[in-house]
């Protein structure tokens, strides 16, 4: 069965510090991978998605970036965090299945920027 | 324009009451998918159901049921005999061609014991 991992679970970082969040998927090959952010207030905002190694699509211009160095690994980074980067970051995966498929979410990382 | 509208921001019910969460969507595609997810206090989004646009049959899973009506572009979710463990934020989502999801803003459900 497929599982998705995210770490760390919780992170407190000062403004201006770098960020690296990691997401890995097990039990599937060639998944679509996604990064979402959920700020206080619940709405889910798609940040990046990837259909393959090295292929990243950005949905929202910001100081975050994403990379996919391996098939089942998705990394969210920032060189300098802003206060507005605080939130709950969720990684998700779906099978590349022609049209569309269910997205399955990881446990999330709660980021607080002070 | 919002592709998925969940007009109910917060709902409170007393345990054992039935509750319906509304979802209205907007799309020009003839082929699309609708989803419901549950987000308990722990934060992880839990997949509940996926329905494609060609299948308007209502579905029941235990205390959960879903009413899909293309005529009104709605995909409502009913919890029967609600329990405290049902307290969560519930998201409705739409997916069109291209494998991107459009989430609603969520409905926060509180079940009072």
Interface residues (C-beta under 8 A of the other chain):
Chain A: X32 X42 X43 X44 X46 X49 X51 X88 X90 X92 X94 X96 X99 X100 X101 X102 X103 X104 X105 X106 X107 X108 X110
Chain B: X31 X32 X33 X35 X37 X39 X42 X43 X44 X45 X46 X47 X50 X89 X91 X95 X96 X97 X98 X99 X100 X101 X103 X105 X106 X108
